[in-house]
Amino acid sequence: MQPTEEQPTKLADTEYPIHELLQKRWSPRVFSEKPIDDDILTQLFEAARWAPSSYNEQPWRFIVARKEDQEAYSKLASVMNEFNEGWAKGAPVLVLALTKTTFDLDGRENPHAAHDLGQAIAHLTFEATRHDLYVHQMAGISPERAKNIYDLPENITPKTMFAIGHKGNPESLDEKLQQQETSPRKRKKLDNIVFDGEWKNN
Ligand SMILES: Cc1cc2nc3c(=O)[nH]c(=O)nc-3n(C[C@H](O)[C@H](O)[C@H](O)COP(=O)(O)O)c2cc1C
């Protein structure tokens, strides 16, 4: 994999060197129509499966819909808000990410379920990048609607969705999204997020 294949504006302009997969990952809003190979899609969830979790509870769950399965895809697409549905419904795969909020062992509340789900999705995302696939996560969804249409149990909480696919042509987006799609990615400075031994307001 050559990180230089990525649009130069999208490669992370890092202060210090990092792994090329981390540098290359970003969140596109346009995907090509190319489907995702079944085996590769399975590998992405295998990567998620091996994430660490509190008490090794593995509280992540995923509902997956491929574009070819129109019924399942439309059902899942209806969970997104209007803005996200506008761009994400072009993706070959949509995923709803859920947490199991109680421990398998004793039914107590698991306060770290969301933390662990995020970490599993991070694993999946970097595995995707290895296959030249891109993942765009979304908080803009209706958890209530997901609960109703999938008839979810009380201890299963829909948290986010994500779209997976190969990158598409930004020219198919409206002007504002096209501008975001091609502009450099920005981050806070390391000094603003990492503190040496003491809390620092900034
Ligand atoms: C938990 C989470 C929720 C997000 N929600 C949305 C969303 O609803 N819609 C959207 O277009 N992007 C969403 N994003 C994408 C972020 O805006 C994006 O990751 C951020 O701007 C950094 O850009 P990059 O991923 O390209 O580095 C979300 C990302 C995360 C991790």
The ligand as an ORCA input file, in Angstrom:
! r2SCAN-3c Opt
* xyz 0 1
  C     -18.412      9.069     16.653
  C     -18.348      9.853     15.358
  C     -19.496     10.466     14.877
  C     -19.465     11.144     13.655
  N     -20.645     11.638     13.139
  C     -20.674     12.118     11.881
  C     -21.920     12.423     11.256
  O     -23.008     12.231     11.823
  N     -21.868     12.901      9.984
  C     -20.709     13.100      9.293
  O     -20.764     13.508      8.129
  N     -19.507     12.794      9.866
  C     -19.464     12.302     11.129
  N     -18.263     11.934     11.710
  C     -17.000     12.126     10.981
  C     -16.142     13.213     11.619
  O     -16.679     14.473     11.274
  C     -14.684     13.069     11.132
  O     -14.161     11.844     11.616
  C     -13.806     14.212     11.640
  O     -14.188     15.425     11.022
  C     -12.329     13.987     11.335
  O     -12.141     13.785      9.973
  P     -11.345     12.505      9.408
  O     -12.066     11.280      9.931
  O     -11.454     12.609      7.900
  O      -9.951     12.590      9.919
  C     -18.254     11.268     12.930
  C     -17.095     10.656     13.439
  C     -17.134      9.951     14.625
  C     -15.883      9.256     15.110
*
